[in-house]
Amino acid sequence: MTSAGDQYLTLRSFLGSDFLGSDDAVEANSEASQQRMGRLNTQQFAVFTIDLIDEVLRRKEGRAAPLYLPARQDFHPKRNQTRQKLASLATTNFKRMACDVFFELERRHPNLLSE
C-alpha cells in the first residue's frame, strides 16, 4: 500500500459514495480541513496516510482485529501513539479524518481524478 493511487482507492472504497456525498464529506473538503492537512509537509502527510490506511484495514477485519495497531519497534514512540489514537476514534470521526486525507490526496495528486 505505498502508492497514492492505491491509498486513494482504498479510502474511496472505505468511505463509500453515500458518505462522500454527505454533509460530513462537504465539511471534510472545507477550507479549515484543507488548512489542517496543508500544514503537513509531504513526508508527514505520507506517513500519516500510511497509518490511516493501516487503521482502515484493521477496522475492515472486524472482531478478529486487535484493539489497535500494534506498536512497532522501528517507529518513533509518537508515531505508535498516533496509530493507537486512530483506533480510539468513533466511526463517524474516523470517517471524517479519512475523508480529510481522501480530499488532500486529490489536492496533492490531481492526476488521481483521471485514473
Rosetta constraint file for C-alpha pairs under 8 A:
AtomPair CA 1 CA 6 HARMONIC 6.13 0.50
AtomPair CA 1 CA 7 HARMONIC 6.48 0.50
AtomPair CA 1 CA 50 HARMONIC 7.59 0.50
AtomPair CA 2 CA 6 HARMONIC 7.09 0.50
AtomPair CA 2 CA 7 HARMONIC 7.30 0.50
AtomPair CA 2 CA 50 HARMONIC 7.57 0.50
AtomPair CA 3 CA 7 HARMONIC 6.36 0.50
AtomPair CA 4 CA 8 HARMONIC 5.96 0.50
AtomPair CA 4 CA 105 HARMONIC 7.15 0.50
AtomPair CA 4 CA 109 HARMONIC 7.67 0.50
AtomPair CA 5 CA 9 HARMONIC 6.22 0.50
AtomPair CA 5 CA 112 HARMONIC 6.26 0.50
AtomPair CA 6 CA 10 HARMONIC 6.13 0.50
AtomPair CA 7 CA 11 HARMONIC 6.19 0.50
AtomPair CA 7 CA 49 HARMONIC 7.72 0.50
AtomPair CA 7 CA 50 HARMONIC 7.92 0.50
AtomPair CA 7 CA 53 HARMONIC 6.85 0.50
AtomPair CA 8 CA 12 HARMONIC 6.09 0.50
AtomPair CA 8 CA 102 HARMONIC 6.24 0.50
AtomPair CA 8 CA 105 HARMONIC 6.82 0.50
AtomPair CA 8 CA 112 HARMONIC 7.67 0.50
AtomPair CA 9 CA 13 HARMONIC 6.08 0.50
AtomPair CA 10 CA 14 HARMONIC 6.10 0.50
AtomPair CA 10 CA 53 HARMONIC 7.47 0.50
AtomPair CA 11 CA 15 HARMONIC 5.91 0.50
AtomPair CA 11 CA 53 HARMONIC 7.45 0.50
AtomPair CA 11 CA 56 HARMONIC 7.93 0.50
AtomPair CA 11 CA 98 HARMONIC 6.82 0.50
AtomPair CA 11 CA 99 HARMONIC 7.69 0.50
AtomPair CA 11 CA 102 HARMONIC 6.30 0.50
AtomPair CA 12 CA 16 HARMONIC 5.85 0.50
AtomPair CA 12 CA 17 HARMONIC 7.66 0.50
AtomPair CA 12 CA 102 HARMONIC 7.34 0.50
AtomPair CA 14 CA 56 HARMONIC 7.30 0.50
AtomPair CA 15 CA 19 HARMONIC 5.76 0.50
AtomPair CA 15 CA 20 HARMONIC 6.47 0.50
AtomPair CA 15 CA 95 HARMONIC 6.68 0.50
AtomPair CA 15 CA 98 HARMONIC 7.68 0.50
AtomPair CA 15 CA 99 HARMONIC 7.30 0.50
AtomPair CA 16 CA 20 HARMONIC 6.30 0.50
AtomPair CA 17 CA 21 HARMONIC 6.13 0.50
AtomPair CA 18 CA 22 HARMONIC 6.43 0.50
AtomPair CA 19 CA 24 HARMONIC 7.34 0.50
AtomPair CA 19 CA 25 HARMONIC 6.50 0.50
AtomPair CA 20 CA 24 HARMONIC 7.86 0.50
AtomPair CA 20 CA 25 HARMONIC 5.17 0.50
AtomPair CA 20 CA 26 HARMONIC 7.85 0.50
AtomPair CA 20 CA 99 HARMONIC 7.62 0.50
AtomPair CA 21 CA 25 HARMONIC 6.33 0.50
AtomPair CA 21 CA 26 HARMONIC 7.46 0.50
AtomPair CA 22 CA 26 HARMONIC 6.56 0.50
AtomPair CA 23 CA 27 HARMONIC 6.20 0.50
AtomPair CA 24 CA 28 HARMONIC 6.17 0.50
AtomPair CA 24 CA 96 HARMONIC 6.39 0.50
AtomPair CA 25 CA 29 HARMONIC 6.28 0.50
AtomPair CA 25 CA 96 HARMONIC 6.84 0.50
AtomPair CA 25 CA 99 HARMONIC 6.24 0.50
AtomPair CA 26 CA 30 HARMONIC 6.46 0.50
AtomPair CA 27 CA 33 HARMONIC 7.53 0.50
AtomPair CA 28 CA 33 HARMONIC 5.69 0.50
AtomPair CA 28 CA 34 HARMONIC 7.99 0.50
AtomPair CA 28 CA 96 HARMONIC 6.16 0.50
AtomPair CA 28 CA 97 HARMONIC 7.56 0.50
AtomPair CA 28 CA 99 HARMONIC 5.86 0.50
AtomPair CA 28 CA 100 HARMONIC 4.96 0.50
AtomPair CA 28 CA 103 HARMONIC 7.58 0.50
AtomPair CA 29 CA 33 HARMONIC 6.21 0.50
AtomPair CA 29 CA 34 HARMONIC 6.71 0.50
AtomPair CA 29 CA 99 HARMONIC 7.77 0.50
AtomPair CA 29 CA 100 HARMONIC 6.56 0.50
AtomPair CA 29 CA 103 HARMONIC 6.24 0.50
AtomPair CA 30 CA 34 HARMONIC 6.26 0.50
AtomPair CA 31 CA 35 HARMONIC 6.13 0.50
AtomPair CA 32 CA 36 HARMONIC 6.31 0.50
AtomPair CA 33 CA 37 HARMONIC 6.25 0.50
AtomPair CA 33 CA 100 HARMONIC 6.39 0.50
AtomPair CA 34 CA 38 HARMONIC 5.67 0.50
AtomPair CA 34 CA 100 HARMONIC 7.61 0.50
AtomPair CA 34 CA 104 HARMONIC 6.95 0.50
AtomPair CA 35 CA 39 HARMONIC 6.22 0.50
AtomPair CA 36 CA 40 HARMONIC 7.55 0.50
AtomPair CA 37 CA 45 HARMONIC 7.53 0.50
AtomPair CA 37 CA 100 HARMONIC 7.28 0.50
AtomPair CA 37 CA 101 HARMONIC 7.35 0.50
AtomPair CA 37 CA 104 HARMONIC 6.66 0.50
AtomPair CA 38 CA 104 HARMONIC 7.82 0.50
AtomPair CA 40 CA 44 HARMONIC 5.48 0.50
AtomPair CA 40 CA 45 HARMONIC 5.43 0.50
AtomPair CA 41 CA 45 HARMONIC 6.04 0.50
AtomPair CA 42 CA 46 HARMONIC 6.12 0.50
AtomPair CA 43 CA 47 HARMONIC 6.20 0.50
AtomPair CA 44 CA 48 HARMONIC 6.10 0.50
AtomPair CA 45 CA 49 HARMONIC 5.97 0.50
AtomPair CA 46 CA 50 HARMONIC 6.25 0.50
AtomPair CA 47 CA 51 HARMONIC 6.31 0.50
AtomPair CA 48 CA 52 HARMONIC 6.07 0.50
AtomPair CA 49 CA 53 HARMONIC 6.09 0.50
AtomPair CA 49 CA 101 HARMONIC 6.84 0.50
AtomPair CA 50 CA 54 HARMONIC 6.15 0.50
AtomPair CA 51 CA 55 HARMONIC 6.27 0.50
AtomPair CA 51 CA 83 HARMONIC 6.19 0.50
AtomPair CA 52 CA 56 HARMONIC 6.23 0.50
AtomPair CA 52 CA 83 HARMONIC 7.72 0.50
AtomPair CA 52 CA 86 HARMONIC 7.31 0.50
AtomPair CA 52 CA 98 HARMONIC 7.07 0.50
AtomPair CA 53 CA 57 HARMONIC 6.21 0.50
AtomPair CA 54 CA 58 HARMONIC 6.17 0.50
AtomPair CA 54 CA 69 HARMONIC 7.68 0.50
AtomPair CA 55 CA 59 HARMONIC 6.11 0.50
AtomPair CA 55 CA 68 HARMONIC 7.82 0.50
AtomPair CA 55 CA 69 HARMONIC 6.85 0.50
AtomPair CA 55 CA 83 HARMONIC 7.50 0.50
AtomPair CA 55 CA 86 HARMONIC 6.89 0.50
AtomPair CA 55 CA 87 HARMONIC 6.78 0.50
AtomPair CA 56 CA 60 HARMONIC 6.24 0.50
AtomPair CA 57 CA 61 HARMONIC 6.59 0.50
AtomPair CA 58 CA 62 HARMONIC 7.43 0.50
AtomPair CA 58 CA 65 HARMONIC 5.93 0.50
AtomPair CA 58 CA 66 HARMONIC 7.58 0.50
AtomPair CA 58 CA 68 HARMONIC 7.70 0.50
AtomPair CA 58 CA 69 HARMONIC 7.26 0.50
AtomPair CA 59 CA 65 HARMONIC 7.03 0.50
AtomPair CA 61 CA 65 HARMONIC 5.33 0.50
AtomPair CA 66 CA 70 HARMONIC 7.81 0.50
AtomPair CA 67 CA 87 HARMONIC 7.21 0.50
AtomPair CA 68 CA 83 HARMONIC 7.53 0.50
AtomPair CA 68 CA 84 HARMONIC 5.52 0.50
AtomPair CA 68 CA 87 HARMONIC 5.24 0.50
AtomPair CA 68 CA 88 HARMONIC 7.89 0.50
AtomPair CA 69 CA 83 HARMONIC 6.18 0.50
AtomPair CA 69 CA 84 HARMONIC 6.06 0.50
AtomPair CA 69 CA 87 HARMONIC 7.37 0.50
AtomPair CA 70 CA 80 HARMONIC 7.82 0.50
AtomPair CA 70 CA 84 HARMONIC 7.80 0.50
AtomPair CA 71 CA 75 HARMONIC 7.73 0.50
AtomPair CA 71 CA 80 HARMONIC 5.32 0.50
AtomPair CA 72 CA 80 HARMONIC 6.83 0.50
AtomPair CA 75 CA 79 HARMONIC 6.21 0.50
AtomPair CA 75 CA 80 HARMONIC 6.45 0.50
AtomPair CA 76 CA 80 HARMONIC 6.53 0.50
AtomPair CA 77 CA 81 HARMONIC 6.14 0.50
AtomPair CA 78 CA 82 HARMONIC 6.16 0.50
AtomPair CA 79 CA 83 HARMONIC 6.22 0.50
AtomPair CA 80 CA 84 HARMONIC 6.34 0.50
AtomPair CA 81 CA 85 HARMONIC 6.22 0.50
AtomPair CA 82 CA 86 HARMONIC 6.29 0.50
AtomPair CA 83 CA 87 HARMONIC 6.95 0.50
AtomPair CA 84 CA 88 HARMONIC 6.84 0.50
AtomPair CA 85 CA 89 HARMONIC 6.79 0.50
AtomPair CA 86 CA 94 HARMONIC 7.19 0.50
AtomPair CA 89 CA 93 HARMONIC 5.94 0.50
AtomPair CA 89 CA 94 HARMONIC 5.45 0.50
AtomPair CA 90 CA 94 HARMONIC 5.98 0.50
AtomPair CA 91 CA 95 HARMONIC 6.07 0.50
AtomPair CA 92 CA 96 HARMONIC 6.27 0.50
AtomPair CA 93 CA 97 HARMONIC 6.28 0.50
AtomPair CA 94 CA 98 HARMONIC 6.12 0.50
AtomPair CA 95 CA 99 HARMONIC 5.95 0.50
AtomPair CA 96 CA 100 HARMONIC 6.22 0.50
AtomPair CA 97 CA 101 HARMONIC 6.45 0.50
AtomPair CA 98 CA 102 HARMONIC 6.05 0.50
AtomPair CA 99 CA 103 HARMONIC 6.19 0.50
AtomPair CA 100 CA 104 HARMONIC 6.14 0.50
AtomPair CA 101 CA 105 HARMONIC 6.03 0.50
AtomPair CA 102 CA 106 HARMONIC 6.57 0.50
AtomPair CA 103 CA 107 HARMONIC 6.33 0.50
AtomPair CA 104 CA 108 HARMONIC 6.05 0.50
AtomPair CA 105 CA 109 HARMONIC 5.67 0.50
AtomPair CA 105 CA 110 HARMONIC 7.86 0.50
AtomPair CA 106 CA 110 HARMONIC 5.23 0.50
AtomPair CA 106 CA 111 HARMONIC 7.84 0.50
AtomPair CA 106 CA 112 HARMONIC 6.36 0.50
AtomPair CA 106 CA 113 HARMONIC 6.87 0.50
AtomPair CA 110 CA 114 HARMONIC 7.85 0.50
AtomPair CA 111 CA 115 HARMONIC 6.84 0.50
